[in-house]
Amino acid sequence: MSNIAQPLMPIGGVTNRQILATVSASCLGWALDLFDLFVLLYVAPVIGKLFFPSTHAMLSLAAVYASFAVTLLMRPIGSALFGSYADRHGRKGAMMVAVIGVGVATALFGTLPTVAQVGVLAPILFLLLRLVQGIFVGGVVASTHTIGTESVPPAWRGAVSGLIGGGGAGAGALLASLVYLLASSVFPGQAFEDWGWRCMFFTGIISSILGLFVFSSLEESPMWKKLKSEAAPGIARPKVEAPLATLFSSKWRGVLFVNLLLTIGGGSGYYLTSGYLPSYLKLVNHAPNATAGVILALSSVGVIVAAVLAGHLSEIIGRKRAFIYIGLVRLVLFPVLFLTMAQAQSVEAIAAYAVALSMLGTAGFAPTLIFLNERFPTAIRASGTGLSWNIGFAIGGMMPTFVSLTAHTASDLPMTLAIFTTAISVILLIGAFVIPETKGQLDRAV
């Protein structure tokens, strides 16, 4: 099942300006979608009380994270739909529709009635809208996670992988942190539970407008255009079936399964660090909203830096060795950082641990985007990358729910997170040892 590296072919006709625009748009598209998702995580305790009330605070929180996992579970469906479209008709159109769809769905959350207003109908509407949002998020992955790396020179593919996948996530979380700080300032105390959380969701419409403005002038992927031009009448090319049919054929099923070890391990690490930190800061460190917002903003900056560095590391030493080294570091430091952070007293120390956890959680999946792109040829790349990423991250996204259910009280969270992060680091390492080296294989067409 190993892939044989093909000679690198130059991507002709692409200017530096087009490369910069494409990478920026890919990063922005993923940032806007992660912004929409992180808005929920930042207001999780409030949403728990309003939509999933319980006498047990951890059960309410678990319900909110379960609703977050519902979105992730729909992402494979979105990646199948939008990925197939992107492989057949181009990355640009799929990206535009998906990003706008996520923004509109996010804004609609701000209009939902609560349990106090309509009873059990409130959580039902909330979950239904999460399902819709998940389909669009899956579509964003299938398009943004291919068009960016397909447009840059080989030497920068690792760094761009980190910039889009991890850096885009960090930028989205940073935007959500700033909105959280602003909303907490404008709506202090009880006012935040009345209107502040709604206004945070309303900002999702901004991402739709911005996405429409930016992506309308975006150039299509040069590799996809090259594939289509070579498929013109009179030019002999191997026949390619429908992308999804090809992906689930005997030739590619094994590849998809092995990929999931990395995406589950990387995705779980991300959601248990950057994804769980908003709740951890509030429940374990008892940080006020304003303090938590600043810490989360700093952590988001750290995420961007770590993502680019880890991605570029894979360009220097190879994808396989990068995953192995990062996995070993995570295995040792994750439990130490979570347990030590719980004992920290000063804001500076708490912030340092939070930043370190966020950077380490992101480094584990930063090279994943380019690795997945190199695992699949251009003809099925959007579908293959989208499904591998979204299935793995959907499973990883369920980990915060399991942590919340396992931890009976907030004081149990540090040890529970230490155990969970150790386990998922082992999964990442298993994947890292069994995958082949893929560096240099992005230029395969079919």
Beta strands, then each sheet from edge to edge (+ up, - down):
end
